[in-house]
């Protein structure tokens, strides 16, 4: 990662933190309109109360870190070596970049929330047909992943450390071409794909 790229990553991270502070977001609020970009952090342009939906060197030559508890570095190592997706090397590289950016930005040197990262990887493990998502880190150090195929086809997931997720879905409005239906809510990581599937998400978010 070049110095210029690192500075840009830090700038996006700080911008996201300032946005949350400015809007006074809390656990009861979630992004409704997210500009899903290929890289970088989600930009919030509107919020509404949350709606509950659903039920509650070569890394291949290295050994995984030894730790009493699972670490972000160990999870990223597993992504690089055993995650059953074709883009695992690219994803591991992106996660290492984000981990380093957050560690260098935060005063305590902490990185990505381990529970959030674990839940993100478990989703990809359970649904390996999903395409490579745009991945970023929220101001509270959680993983935020987005799949996009046009302005009216967006699926974004905010992975919380406790196994819950917040999501946003944009889908075409069949009766009004050019307009999108926007859905948002909360679910758990083990059911979120089932919640999203009836809205046609898998038709364009999967290979």
Protein Blocks (a to p, Z undefined) as FASTA:
>chain_A
ZZklmmmmmmmmmmmmmmmmmnopafkbccfbdcddfbdcdddfbdcddddedjedjfkl
pccdddfbdcfklmmmmmmmmoccfklmmmmmmmmmmmmmmmmmpmnlpacdfklmmmmm
mmmmmmmmbccddddddfkopacddddedjklccdddddfkopacdddddddfklghiac
dddddddfklmmmmmmmnommmmmpZZ
